[in-house]
Amino acid sequence: MLLSTIGQGAAPFVEPMPVAVVTDEKQLPALRQQGHRYVLLDSYWRVAGVHRFEALRREPVVAAWPELQLTAPLLFLEHSEYTGLTYHQTLARQQAAARDSFQLRIIGLD
């Protein structure tokens, strides 16, 4: 099973492996006890405005890949209806995401 933060975008690429979505880093200790060793820090959390992965973001990265679709301005604007951000706030968040080198990071749960 692949653990992924917020987004399910990796699901088509890892079939038939199921994807479990983690909505808060506080869930990770229990998942580690269940034997999970890695989590995909998918930067979709930026798009959705879910800021519950601050400690996880500081952990060492095992592997990382760019995924420019997760930095697309239209993706952020589509979600502004749900985040409640203004146009300018949304674009500022998108620009911050675009400055990030990698949008997909595998992080060990050791």
C-alpha positions, 0 to 999 in steps of 0.5 A: 500500500502506498501512503500519500499525503492529501492527493490521490494523483499517484493511484493510476501509476501504482495500480494495482497497489492501493493508495491510502491518503494521510490527512495529517502527519499525526497519523504517521506514528500509528501507520509506522507501527503497522509496518509502513516504511515510507510516505509520499509527500505529494505537494497537492497539500499546497493546492488544497491548503492543508498545512498539516505536514510541517514536521514531515517536510523537514524529514530527510528525503529518500527520493524526489521528482518534479511534477509540474502539473502540481504547480499549474496556476489553473489548478490553484485557481480551481481550488480557491473556491474551496480554500477561501483565498483571494485571487492574489493570495492564490497566485502567491501560493502557486508562485511559492509552489512553482519555486519548489524543485520537487513536488513528489517526495518519498520520506522514510518513516523510520 
